[in-house]
């Protein structure tokens, strides 16, 4: 049911049962916590330098300053 250019959509029955076609993201905060726990759990086996619990990316190059 794609509209043709800038014309009107023919027979727009959008009022019919729209609740079943809407995807909600109410699990987003819980998914964030679950990903964070998984990263922390996988970190020691993934890289030896994260043994202290730090899961941030580590930079291998020297920072450059224009001071």
CHARMM-style PDB file with segment names, atoms N, HN, CA, C and O in Angstrom:
ATOM      1  N   UNK     1       0.831  -1.179   0.000  1.00  0.00      PROA
ATOM      2  CA  UNK     1       0.000   0.000   0.000  1.00  0.00      PROA
ATOM      3  C   UNK     1       0.879   1.249   0.000  1.00  0.00      PROA
ATOM      4  O   UNK     1       0.663   2.162   0.796  1.00  0.00      PROA
ATOM      5  N   UNK     2       1.843   1.287  -0.868  1.00  0.00      PROA
ATOM      6  HN  UNK     2       2.018   0.544  -1.514  1.00  0.00      PROA
ATOM      7  CA  UNK     2       2.730   2.439  -0.939  1.00  0.00      PROA
ATOM      8  C   UNK     2       2.069   3.556  -1.736  1.00  0.00      PROA
ATOM      9  O   UNK     2       1.485   3.308  -2.791  1.00  0.00      PROA
ATOM     10  N   UNK     3       2.160   4.775  -1.239  1.00  0.00      PROA
ATOM     11  HN  UNK     3       2.634   4.976  -0.382  1.00  0.00      PROA
ATOM     12  CA  UNK     3       1.567   5.889  -1.978  1.00  0.00      PROA
ATOM     13  C   UNK     3       2.375   6.208  -3.226  1.00  0.00      PROA
ATOM     14  O   UNK     3       3.587   5.998  -3.270  1.00  0.00      PROA
ATOM     15  N   UNK     4       1.699   6.707  -4.218  1.00  0.00      PROA
ATOM     16  HN  UNK     4       0.714   6.878  -4.183  1.00  0.00      PROA
ATOM     17  CA  UNK     4       2.351   7.077  -5.459  1.00  0.00      PROA
ATOM     18  C   UNK     4       2.777   8.540  -5.375  1.00  0.00      PROA
ATOM     19  O   UNK     4       1.936   9.439  -5.404  1.00  0.00      PROA
ATOM     20  N   UNK     5       4.053   8.770  -5.275  1.00  0.00      PROA
ATOM     21  HN  UNK     5       4.736   8.040  -5.251  1.00  0.00      PROA
ATOM     22  CA  UNK     5       4.634  10.107  -5.175  1.00  0.00      PROA
ATOM     23  C   UNK     5       4.007  10.887  -4.023  1.00  0.00      PROA
ATOM     24  O   UNK     5       4.104  10.463  -2.871  1.00  0.00      PROA
ATOM     25  N   UNK     6       3.376  12.004  -4.309  1.00  0.00      PROA
ATOM     26  HN  UNK     6       3.297  12.349  -5.244  1.00  0.00      PROA
ATOM     27  CA  UNK     6       2.832  12.822  -3.234  1.00  0.00      PROA
ATOM     28  C   UNK     6       1.306  12.740  -3.183  1.00  0.00      PROA
ATOM     29  O   UNK     6       0.656  13.633  -2.640  1.00  0.00      PROA
ATOM     30  N   UNK     7       0.741  11.688  -3.737  1.00  0.00      PROA
ATOM     31  HN  UNK     7       1.269  10.962  -4.178  1.00  0.00      PROA
ATOM     32  CA  UNK     7      -0.708  11.562  -3.769  1.00  0.00      PROA
ATOM     33  C   UNK     7      -1.267  11.016  -2.472  1.00  0.00      PROA
ATOM     34  O   UNK     7      -0.519  10.659  -1.562  1.00  0.00      PROA
ATOM     35  N   UNK     8      -2.569  10.953  -2.394  1.00  0.00      PROA
ATOM     36  HN  UNK     8      -3.177  11.243  -3.134  1.00  0.00      PROA
ATOM     37  CA  UNK     8      -3.207  10.444  -1.195  1.00  0.00      PROA
ATOM     38  C   UNK     8      -3.171   8.917  -1.183  1.00  0.00      PROA
ATOM     39  O   UNK     8      -3.122   8.276  -2.233  1.00  0.00      PROA
ATOM     40  N   UNK     9      -3.195   8.354   0.007  1.00  0.00      PROA
ATOM     41  HN  UNK     9      -3.235   8.875   0.860  1.00  0.00      PROA
ATOM     42  CA  UNK     9      -3.215   6.912   0.174  1.00  0.00      PROA
ATOM     43  C   UNK     9      -4.660   6.452   0.024  1.00  0.00      PROA
ATOM     44  O   UNK     9      -5.549   6.942   0.719  1.00  0.00      PROA
ATOM     45  N   UNK    10      -4.885   5.522  -0.874  1.00  0.00      PROA
ATOM     46  HN  UNK    10      -4.162   5.124  -1.438  1.00  0.00      PROA
ATOM     47  CA  UNK    10      -6.234   5.049  -1.115  1.00  0.00      PROA
ATOM     48  C   UNK    10      -6.682   4.107  -0.002  1.00  0.00      PROA
ATOM     49  O   UNK    10      -5.925   3.237   0.428  1.00  0.00      PROA
ATOM     50  N   UNK    11      -7.878   4.282   0.445  1.00  0.00      PROA
ATOM     51  HN  UNK    11      -8.493   4.989   0.096  1.00  0.00      PROA
ATOM     52  CA  UNK    11      -8.502   3.441   1.470  1.00  0.00      PROA
ATOM     53  C   UNK    11      -7.615   3.287   2.711  1.00  0.00      PROA
ATOM     54  O   UNK    11      -7.217   2.169   3.036  1.00  0.00      PROA
ATOM     55  N   UNK    12      -7.302   4.359   3.395  1.00  0.00      PROA
ATOM     56  HN  UNK    12      -7.625   5.268   3.130  1.00  0.00      PROA
ATOM     57  CA  UNK    12      -6.426   4.259   4.569  1.00  0.00      PROA
ATOM     58  C   UNK    12      -7.185   3.745   5.796  1.00  0.00      PROA
ATOM     59  O   UNK    12      -7.764   4.532   6.546  1.00  0.00      PROA
ATOM     60  N   UNK    13      -7.180   2.456   5.993  1.00  0.00      PROA
ATOM     61  HN  UNK    13      -6.710   1.817   5.384  1.00  0.00      PROA
ATOM     62  CA  UNK    13      -7.881   1.862   7.138  1.00  0.00      PROA
ATOM     63  C   UNK    13      -6.910   1.724   8.313  1.00  0.00      PROA
ATOM     64  O   UNK    13      -6.721   0.628   8.839  1.00  0.00      PROA
ATOM     65  N   UNK    14      -6.308   2.818   8.715  1.00  0.00      PROA
ATOM     66  HN  UNK    14      -6.462   3.709   8.288  1.00  0.00      PROA
ATOM     67  CA  UNK    14      -5.313   2.762   9.780  1.00  0.00      PROA
ATOM     68  C   UNK    14      -5.954   2.665  11.153  1.00  0.00      PROA
ATOM     69  O   UNK    14      -5.283   2.316  12.124  1.00  0.00      PROA
ATOM     70  N   UNK    15      -7.236   2.965  11.250  1.00  0.00      PROA
ATOM     71  HN  UNK    15      -7.782   3.248  10.461  1.00  0.00      PROA
ATOM     72  CA  UNK    15      -7.896   2.910  12.543  1.00  0.00      PROA
ATOM     73  C   UNK    15      -8.235   1.483  12.948  1.00  0.00      PROA
ATOM     74  O   UNK    15      -8.670   1.251  14.076  1.00  0.00      PROA
ATOM     75  N   UNK    16      -8.048   0.540  12.066  1.00  0.00      PROA
ATOM     76  HN  UNK    16      -7.694   0.728  11.150  1.00  0.00      PROA
ATOM     77  CA  UNK    16      -8.403  -0.840  12.361  1.00  0.00      PROA
ATOM     78  C   UNK    16      -7.239  -1.558  13.035  1.00  0.00      PROA
ATOM     79  O   UNK    16      -6.216  -1.816  12.401  1.00  0.00      PROA
ATOM     80  N   UNK    17      -7.388  -1.875  14.289  1.00  0.00      PROA
ATOM     81  HN  UNK    17      -8.220  -1.666  14.804  1.00  0.00      PROA
ATOM     82  CA  UNK    17      -6.481  -2.765  15.005  1.00  0.00      PROA
ATOM     83  C   UNK    17      -5.021  -2.320  14.935  1.00  0.00      PROA
ATOM     84  O   UNK    17      -4.148  -3.142  14.656  1.00  0.00      PROA
ATOM     85  N   UNK    18      -4.738  -1.057  15.177  1.00  0.00      PROA
ATOM     86  HN  UNK    18      -5.447  -0.389  15.404  1.00  0.00      PROA
ATOM     87  CA  UNK    18      -3.368  -0.567  15.079  1.00  0.00      PROA
ATOM     88  C   UNK    18      -2.517  -1.021  16.254  1.00  0.00      PROA
ATOM     89  O   UNK    18      -1.290  -0.992  16.167  1.00  0.00      PROA
ATOM     90  N   UNK    19      -3.145  -1.443  17.360  1.00  0.00      PROA
ATOM     91  HN  UNK    19      -4.142  -1.466  17.431  1.00  0.00      PROA
ATOM     92  CA  UNK    19      -2.376  -1.862  18.529  1.00  0.00      PROA
ATOM     93  C   UNK    19      -1.550  -3.119  18.249  1.00  0.00      PROA
ATOM     94  O   UNK    19      -0.494  -3.310  18.851  1.00  0.00      PROA
ATOM     95  N   UNK    20      -2.017  -3.966  17.350  1.00  0.00      PROA
ATOM     96  HN  UNK    20      -2.875  -3.810  16.861  1.00  0.00      PROA
ATOM     97  CA  UNK    20      -1.262  -5.175  17.044  1.00  0.00      PROA
ATOM     98  C   UNK    20      -0.107  -4.904  16.090  1.00  0.00      PROA
ATOM     99  O   UNK    20       0.796  -5.731  15.971  1.00  0.00      PROA
ATOM    100  N   UNK    21      -0.118  -3.772  15.414  1.00  0.00      PROA
ATOM    101  HN  UNK    21      -0.852  -3.100  15.511  1.00  0.00      PROA
ATOM    102  CA  UNK    21       0.941  -3.455  14.465  1.00  0.00      PROA
ATOM    103  C   UNK    21       2.012  -2.534  15.045  1.00  0.00      PROA
ATOM    104  O   UNK    21       2.968  -2.180  14.354  1.00  0.00      PROA
ATOM    105  N   UNK    22       1.856  -2.149  16.299  1.00  0.00      PROA
ATOM    106  HN  UNK    22       1.080  -2.437  16.860  1.00  0.00      PROA
ATOM    107  CA  UNK    22       2.804  -1.252  16.949  1.00  0.00      PROA
ATOM    108  C   UNK    22       3.758  -2.087  17.787  1.00  0.00      PROA
ATOM    109  O   UNK    22       3.327  -2.944  18.559  1.00  0.00      PROA
ATOM    110  N   UNK    23       5.047  -1.840  17.635  1.00  0.00      PROA
ATOM    111  HN  UNK    23       5.397  -1.145  17.008  1.00  0.00      PROA
ATOM    112  CA  UNK    23       6.057  -2.540  18.410  1.00  0.00      PROA
ATOM    113  C   UNK    23       6.531  -1.627  19.528  1.00  0.00      PROA
ATOM    114  O   UNK    23       6.991  -0.515  19.272  1.00  0.00      PROA
ATOM    115  N   UNK    24       6.422  -2.086  20.754  1.00  0.00      PROA
ATOM    116  HN  UNK    24       6.048  -2.990  20.963  1.00  0.00      PROA
ATOM    117  CA  UNK    24       6.821  -1.273  21.906  1.00  0.00      PROA
ATOM    118  C   UNK    24       8.233  -1.644  22.342  1.00  0.00      PROA
ATOM    119  O   UNK    24       8.710  -2.747  22.077  1.00  0.00      PROA
ATOM    120  N   UNK    25       8.881  -0.719  23.003  1.00  0.00      PROA
ATOM    121  HN  UNK    25       8.493   0.178  23.218  1.00  0.00      PROA
ATOM    122  CA  UNK    25      10.241  -0.912  23.485  1.00  0.00      PROA
ATOM    123  C   UNK    25      10.281  -0.824  25.001  1.00  0.00      PROA
ATOM    124  O   UNK    25      11.213  -0.248  25.563  1.00  0.00      PROA
ATOM    125  N   UNK    26       9.289  -1.384  25.668  1.00  0.00      PROA
ATOM    126  HN  UNK    26       8.532  -1.852  25.212  1.00  0.00      PROA
ATOM    127  CA  UNK    26       9.254  -1.318  27.122  1.00  0.00      PROA
ATOM    128  C   UNK    26      10.347  -2.157  27.764  1.00  0.00      PROA
ATOM    129  O   UNK    26      10.653  -1.972  28.942  1.00  0.00      PROA
ATOM    130  N   UNK    27      10.936  -3.071  27.014  1.00  0.00      PROA
ATOM    131  HN  UNK    27      10.688  -3.221  26.057  1.00  0.00      PROA
ATOM    132  CA  UNK    27      12.002  -3.910  27.560  1.00  0.00      PROA
ATOM    133  C   UNK    27      13.383  -3.290  27.347  1.00  0.00      PROA
ATOM    134  O   UNK    27      14.393  -3.937  27.624  1.00  0.00      PROA
ATOM    135  N   UNK    28      13.444  -2.057  26.863  1.00  0.00      PROA
ATOM    136  HN  UNK    28      12.623  -1.532  26.639  1.00  0.00      PROA
ATOM    137  CA  UNK    28      14.736  -1.440  26.567  1.00  0.00      PROA
ATOM    138  C   UNK    28      15.605  -1.253  27.818  1.00  0.00      PROA
ATOM    139  O   UNK    28      16.791  -1.577  27.759  1.00  0.00      PROA
ATOM    140  N   UNK    29      15.080  -0.746  28.955  1.00  0.00      PROA
ATOM    141  HN  UNK    29      14.117  -0.483  29.003  1.00  0.00      PROA
ATOM    142  CA  UNK    29      15.934  -0.613  30.142  1.00  0.00      PROA
ATOM    143  C   UNK    29      16.441  -1.958  30.653  1.00  0.00      PROA
ATOM    144  O   UNK    29      17.594  -2.068  31.071  1.00  0.00      PROA
ATOM    145  N   UNK    30      15.593  -2.974  30.623  1.00  0.00      PROA
ATOM    146  HN  UNK    30      14.657  -2.885  30.284  1.00  0.00      PROA
ATOM    147  CA  UNK    30      16.022  -4.295  31.088  1.00  0.00      PROA
ATOM    148  C   UNK    30      17.058  -4.890  30.147  1.00  0.00      PROA
ATOM    149  O   UNK    30      17.987  -5.563  30.595  1.00  0.00      PROA
ATOM    150  N   UNK    31      16.912  -4.652  28.854  1.00  0.00      PROA
ATOM    151  HN  UNK    31      16.158  -4.105  28.490  1.00  0.00      PROA
ATOM    152  CA  UNK    31      17.884  -5.155  27.886  1.00  0.00      PROA
ATOM    153  C   UNK    31      19.236  -4.483  28.085  1.00  0.00      PROA
ATOM    154  O   UNK    31      20.278  -5.117  27.919  1.00  0.00      PROA
ATOM    155  N   UNK    32      19.222  -3.205  28.438  1.00  0.00      PROA
ATOM    156  HN  UNK    32      18.375  -2.689  28.573  1.00  0.00      PROA
ATOM    157  CA  UNK    32      20.463  -2.477  28.701  1.00  0.00      PROA
ATOM    158  C   UNK    32      21.203  -3.105  29.881  1.00  0.00      PROA
ATOM    159  O   UNK    32      22.418  -3.297  29.825  1.00  0.00      PROA
ATOM    160  N   UNK    33      20.469  -3.424  30.946  1.00  0.00      PROA
ATOM    161  HN  UNK    33      19.482  -3.268  30.991  1.00  0.00      PROA
ATOM    162  CA  UNK    33      21.083  -4.051  32.120  1.00  0.00      PROA
ATOM    163  C   UNK    33      21.610  -5.434  31.762  1.00  0.00      PROA
ATOM    164  O   UNK    33      22.697  -5.820  32.192  1.00  0.00      PROA
ATOM    165  N   UNK    34      20.836  -6.180  30.974  1.00  0.00      PROA
ATOM    166  HN  UNK    34      19.953  -5.866  30.625  1.00  0.00      PROA
ATOM    167  CA  UNK    34      21.250  -7.527  30.594  1.00  0.00      PROA
ATOM    168  C   UNK    34      22.514  -7.504  29.743  1.00  0.00      PROA
ATOM    169  O   UNK    34      23.399  -8.339  29.929  1.00  0.00      PROA
ATOM    170  N   UNK    35      22.609  -6.548  28.804  1.00  0.00      PROA
ATOM    171  HN  UNK    35      21.891  -5.870  28.653  1.00  0.00      PROA
ATOM    172  CA  UNK    35      23.825  -6.431  27.985  1.00  0.00      PROA
ATOM    173  C   UNK    35      25.027  -6.044  28.839  1.00  0.00      PROA
ATOM    174  O   UNK    35      26.134  -6.542  28.632  1.00  0.00      PROA
ATOM    175  N   UNK    36      24.801  -5.154  29.797  1.00  0.00      PROA
ATOM    176  HN  UNK    36      23.902  -4.749  29.965  1.00  0.00      PROA
ATOM    177  CA  UNK    36      25.902  -4.706  30.651  1.00  0.00      PROA
ATOM    178  C   UNK    36      26.439  -5.857  31.499  1.00  0.00      PROA
ATOM    179  O   UNK    36      27.651  -6.016  31.646  1.00  0.00      PROA
ATOM    180  N   UNK    37      25.527  -6.659  32.055  1.00  0.00      PROA
ATOM    181  HN  UNK    37      24.543  -6.530  31.936  1.00  0.00      PROA
ATOM    182  CA  UNK    37      25.960  -7.818  32.844  1.00  0.00      PROA
ATOM    183  C   UNK    37      26.694  -8.827  31.971  1.00  0.00      PROA
ATOM    184  O   UNK    37      27.679  -9.424  32.405  1.00  0.00      PROA
ATOM    185  N   UNK    38      26.221  -9.022  30.746  1.00  0.00      PROA
ATOM    186  HN  UNK    38      25.421  -8.537  30.393  1.00  0.00      PROA
ATOM    187  CA  UNK    38      26.866  -9.970  29.841  1.00  0.00      PROA
ATOM    188  C   UNK    38      28.263  -9.501  29.462  1.00  0.00      PROA
ATOM    189  O   UNK    38      29.189 -10.309  29.387  1.00  0.00      PROA
ATOM    190  N   UNK    39      28.426  -8.199  29.223  1.00  0.00      PROA
ATOM    191  HN  UNK    39      27.674  -7.542  29.284  1.00  0.00      PROA
ATOM    192  CA  UNK    39      29.759  -7.668  28.906  1.00  0.00      PROA
ATOM    193  C   UNK    39      30.714  -7.871  30.071  1.00  0.00      PROA
ATOM    194  O   UNK    39      31.872  -8.242  29.879  1.00  0.00      PROA
ATOM    195  N   UNK    40      30.225  -7.628  31.274  1.00  0.00      PROA
ATOM    196  HN  UNK    40      29.284  -7.327  31.430  1.00  0.00      PROA
ATOM    197  CA  UNK    40      31.069  -7.778  32.457  1.00  0.00      PROA
ATOM    198  C   UNK    40      31.443  -9.246  32.670  1.00  0.00      PROA
ATOM    199  O   UNK    40      32.554  -9.551  33.103  1.00  0.00      PROA
ATOM    200  N   UNK    41      30.513 -10.149  32.366  1.00  0.00      PROA
ATOM    201  HN  UNK    41      29.610  -9.901  32.015  1.00  0.00      PROA
ATOM    202  CA  UNK    41      30.767 -11.567  32.558  1.00  0.00      PROA
ATOM    203  C   UNK    41      31.731 -12.101  31.506  1.00  0.00      PROA
ATOM    204  O   UNK    41      32.560 -12.957  31.814  1.00  0.00      PROA
ATOM    205  N   UNK    42      31.639 -11.610  30.268  1.00  0.00      PROA
ATOM    206  HN  UNK    42      30.966 -10.914  30.018  1.00  0.00      PROA
ATOM    207  CA  UNK    42      32.493 -12.085  29.177  1.00  0.00      PROA
ATOM    208  C   UNK    42      33.855 -11.385  29.148  1.00  0.00      PROA
ATOM    209  O   UNK    42      34.765 -11.855  28.465  1.00  0.00      PROA
ATOM    210  N   UNK    43      34.014 -10.289  29.863  1.00  0.00      PROA
ATOM    211  HN  UNK    43      33.276  -9.906  30.418  1.00  0.00      PROA
ATOM    212  CA  UNK    43      35.233  -9.482  29.763  1.00  0.00      PROA
ATOM    213  C   UNK    43      36.509 -10.229  30.147  1.00  0.00      PROA
ATOM    214  O   UNK    43      37.488 -10.117  29.409  1.00  0.00      PROA
ATOM    215  N   UNK    44      36.572 -10.982  31.246  1.00  0.00      PROA
ATOM    216  HN  UNK    44      35.777 -11.074  31.846  1.00  0.00      PROA
ATOM    217  CA  UNK    44      37.842 -11.642  31.596  1.00  0.00      PROA
ATOM    218  C   UNK    44      38.320 -12.631  30.545  1.00  0.00      PROA
ATOM    219  O   UNK    44      39.524 -12.738  30.312  1.00  0.00      PROA
ATOM    220  N   UNK    45      37.421 -13.348  29.910  1.00  0.00      PROA
ATOM    221  HN  UNK    45      36.443 -13.261  30.099  1.00  0.00      PROA
ATOM    222  CA  UNK    45      37.853 -14.317  28.909  1.00  0.00      PROA
ATOM    223  C   UNK    45      38.133 -13.663  27.561  1.00  0.00      PROA
ATOM    224  O   UNK    45      38.866 -14.219  26.743  1.00  0.00      PROA
ATOM    225  N   UNK    46      37.563 -12.504  27.326  1.00  0.00      PROA
ATOM    226  HN  UNK    46      36.967 -12.053  27.990  1.00  0.00      PROA
ATOM    227  CA  UNK    46      37.741 -11.849  26.034  1.00  0.00      PROA
ATOM    228  C   UNK    46      39.086 -11.147  25.934  1.00  0.00      PROA
ATOM    229  O   UNK    46      39.727 -11.174  24.883  1.00  0.00      PROA
ATOM    230  N   UNK    47      39.512 -10.525  27.015  1.00  0.00      PROA
ATOM    231  HN  UNK    47      38.992 -10.504  27.869  1.00  0.00      PROA
ATOM    232  CA  UNK    47      40.778  -9.794  26.966  1.00  0.00      PROA
ATOM    233  C   UNK    47      41.430  -9.803  28.342  1.00  0.00      PROA
ATOM    234  O   UNK    47      40.754  -9.578  29.345  1.00  0.00      PROA
ATOM    235  N   UNK    48      42.731 -10.059  28.402  1.00  0.00      PROA
ATOM    236  HN  UNK    48      43.280 -10.242  27.587  1.00  0.00      PROA
ATOM    237  CA  UNK    48      43.397 -10.165  29.706  1.00  0.00      PROA
ATOM    238  C   UNK    48      43.534  -8.839  30.446  1.00  0.00      PROA
ATOM    239  O   UNK    48      43.696  -8.846  31.666  1.00  0.00      PROA
ATOM    240  N   UNK    49      43.475  -7.706  29.755  1.00  0.00      PROA
ATOM    241  HN  UNK    49      43.343  -7.701  28.764  1.00  0.00      PROA
ATOM    242  CA  UNK    49      43.684  -6.434  30.443  1.00  0.00      PROA
ATOM    243  C   UNK    49      42.433  -5.929  31.153  1.00  0.00      PROA
ATOM    244  O   UNK    49      42.477  -4.871  31.782  1.00  0.00      PROA
ATOM    245  N   UNK    50      41.327  -6.651  31.069  1.00  0.00      PROA
ATOM    246  HN  UNK    50      41.292  -7.509  30.558  1.00  0.00      PROA
ATOM    247  CA  UNK    50      40.112  -6.224  31.763  1.00  0.00      PROA
ATOM    248  C   UNK    50      39.880  -7.032  33.033  1.00  0.00      PROA
ATOM    249  O   UNK    50      38.743  -7.153  33.488  1.00  0.00      PROA
ATOM    250  N   UNK    51      40.939  -7.585  33.608  1.00  0.00      PROA
ATOM    251  HN  UNK    51      41.863  -7.487  33.238  1.00  0.00      PROA
ATOM    252  CA  UNK    51      40.782  -8.392  34.811  1.00  0.00      PROA
ATOM    253  C   UNK    51      40.307  -7.561  35.996  1.00  0.00      PROA
ATOM    254  O   UNK    51      39.710  -8.101  36.928  1.00  0.00      PROA
ATOM    255  N   UNK    52      40.561  -6.272  35.972  1.00  0.00      PROA
ATOM    256  HN  UNK    52      41.046  -5.834  35.215  1.00  0.00      PROA
ATOM    257  CA  UNK    52      40.140  -5.417  37.076  1.00  0.00      PROA
ATOM    258  C   UNK    52      38.667  -5.074  37.036  1.00  0.00      PROA
ATOM    259  O   UNK    52      38.182  -4.395  37.941  1.00  0.00      PROA
ATOM    260  N   UNK    53      37.938  -5.513  36.031  1.00  0.00      PROA
ATOM    261  HN  UNK    53      38.332  -6.065  35.296  1.00  0.00      PROA
ATOM    262  CA  UNK    53      36.521  -5.240  35.943  1.00  0.00      PROA
ATOM    263  C   UNK    53      36.187  -4.083  35.029  1.00  0.00      PROA
ATOM    264  O   UNK    53      35.011  -3.799  34.803  1.00  0.00      PROA
ATOM    265  N   UNK    54      37.189  -3.409  34.498  1.00  0.00      PROA
ATOM    266  HN  UNK    54      38.145  -3.639  34.682  1.00  0.00      PROA
ATOM    267  CA  UNK    54      36.953  -2.273  33.601  1.00  0.00      PROA
ATOM    268  C   UNK    54      36.578  -2.798  32.221  1.00  0.00      PROA
ATOM    269  O   UNK    54      37.334  -3.556  31.613  1.00  0.00      PROA
ATOM    270  N   UNK    55      35.409  -2.395  31.727  1.00  0.00      PROA
ATOM    271  HN  UNK    55      34.795  -1.779  32.221  1.00  0.00      PROA
ATOM    272  CA  UNK    55      34.944  -2.910  30.438  1.00  0.00      PROA
ATOM    273  C   UNK    55      34.952  -1.840  29.361  1.00  0.00      PROA
ATOM    274  O   UNK    55      34.393  -2.058  28.286  1.00  0.00      PROA
ATOM    275  N   UNK    56      35.566  -0.690  29.611  1.00  0.00      PROA
ATOM    276  HN  UNK    56      36.020  -0.513  30.484  1.00  0.00      PROA
ATOM    277  CA  UNK    56      35.648   0.351  28.594  1.00  0.00      PROA
ATOM    278  C   UNK    56      36.713  -0.022  27.568  1.00  0.00      PROA
ATOM    279  O   UNK    56      37.648  -0.752  27.898  1.00  0.00      PROA
ATOM    280  N   UNK    57      36.594   0.460  26.338  1.00  0.00      PROA
ATOM    281  HN  UNK    57      35.835   1.053  26.070  1.00  0.00      PROA
ATOM    282  CA  UNK    57      37.620   0.159  25.351  1.00  0.00      PROA
ATOM    283  C   UNK    57      38.963   0.776  25.737  1.00  0.00      PROA
ATOM    284  O   UNK    57      39.021   1.872  26.295  1.00  0.00      PROA
ATOM    285  N   UNK    58      40.015   0.069  25.435  1.00  0.00      PROA
ATOM    286  HN  UNK    58      39.968  -0.821  24.982  1.00  0.00      PROA
ATOM    287  CA  UNK    58      41.345   0.530  25.810  1.00  0.00      PROA
ATOM    288  C   UNK    58      42.061   1.044  24.572  1.00  0.00      PROA
ATOM    289  O   UNK    58      42.054   0.397  23.525  1.00  0.00      PROA
ATOM    290  N   UNK    59      42.672   2.197  24.700  1.00  0.00      PROA
ATOM    291  HN  UNK    59      42.677   2.722  25.551  1.00  0.00      PROA
ATOM    292  CA  UNK    59      43.374   2.795  23.577  1.00  0.00      PROA
ATOM    293  C   UNK    59      44.818   2.311  23.574  1.00  0.00      PROA
ATOM    294  O   UNK    59      45.463   2.275  24.622  1.00  0.00      PROA
ATOM    295  N   UNK    60      45.327   1.941  22.411  1.00  0.00      PROA
ATOM    296  HN  UNK    60      44.803   1.970  21.559  1.00  0.00      PROA
ATOM    297  CA  UNK    60      46.692   1.452  22.286  1.00  0.00      PROA
ATOM    298  C   UNK    60      47.622   2.501  21.690  1.00  0.00      PROA
ATOM    299  O   UNK    60      48.793   2.215  21.440  1.00  0.00      PROA
ATOM    300  N   UNK    61      47.124   3.696  21.460  1.00  0.00      PROA
ATOM    301  HN  UNK    61      46.172   3.928  21.663  1.00  0.00      PROA
ATOM    302  CA  UNK    61      47.980   4.726  20.891  1.00  0.00      PROA
ATOM    303  C   UNK    61      48.155   5.858  21.902  1.00  0.00      PROA
ATOM    304  O   UNK    61      47.351   6.026  22.819  1.00  0.00      PROA
ATOM    305  N   UNK    62      49.218   6.623  21.712  1.00  0.00      PROA
ATOM    306  HN  UNK    62      49.871   6.487  20.967  1.00  0.00      PROA
ATOM    307  CA  UNK    62      49.515   7.715  22.622  1.00  0.00      PROA
ATOM    308  C   UNK    62      48.630   8.911  22.300  1.00  0.00      PROA
ATOM    309  O   UNK    62      48.505   9.283  21.133  1.00  0.00      PROA
ATOM    310  N   UNK    63      48.015   9.517  23.305  1.00  0.00      PROA
ATOM    311  HN  UNK    63      48.117   9.215  24.252  1.00  0.00      PROA
ATOM    312  CA  UNK    63      47.179  10.689  23.014  1.00  0.00      PROA
ATOM    313  C   UNK    63      48.035  11.857  22.550  1.00  0.00      PROA
ATOM    314  O   UNK    63      49.120  12.089  23.084  1.00  0.00      PROA
ATOM    315  N   UNK    64      47.557  12.579  21.576  1.00  0.00      PROA
ATOM    316  HN  UNK    64      46.676  12.391  21.142  1.00  0.00      PROA
ATOM    317  CA  UNK    64      48.290  13.728  21.064  1.00  0.00      PROA
ATOM    318  C   UNK    64      47.638  14.999  21.561  1.00  0.00      PROA
ATOM    319  O   UNK    64      46.415  15.134  21.538  1.00  0.00      PROA
ATOM    320  N   UNK    65      48.455  15.921  22.007  1.00  0.00      PROA
ATOM    321  HN  UNK    65      49.449  15.811  22.025  1.00  0.00      PROA
ATOM    322  CA  UNK    65      47.961  17.205  22.509  1.00  0.00      PROA
ATOM    323  C   UNK    65      48.601  18.324  21.695  1.00  0.00      PROA
ATOM    324  O   UNK    65      49.750  18.213  21.268  1.00  0.00      PROA
ATOM    325  N   UNK    66      47.863  19.381  21.489  1.00  0.00      PROA
ATOM    326  HN  UNK    66      46.930  19.472  21.837  1.00  0.00      PROA
ATOM    327  CA  UNK    66      48.408  20.529  20.774  1.00  0.00      PROA
ATOM    328  C   UNK    66      48.676  21.670  21.749  1.00  0.00      PROA
ATOM    329  O   UNK    66      48.422  22.834  21.439  1.00  0.00      PROA
ATOM    330  N   UNK    67      49.190  21.329  22.931  1.00  0.00      PROA
ATOM    331  HN  UNK    67      49.396  20.383  23.183  1.00  0.00      PROA
ATOM    332  CA  UNK    67      49.410  22.346  23.963  1.00  0.00      PROA
ATOM    333  C   UNK    67      50.720  23.053  23.793  1.00  0.00      PROA
ATOM    334  OT1 UNK    67      51.051  23.938  24.583  1.00  0.00      PROA
TER     335      UNK     67
END
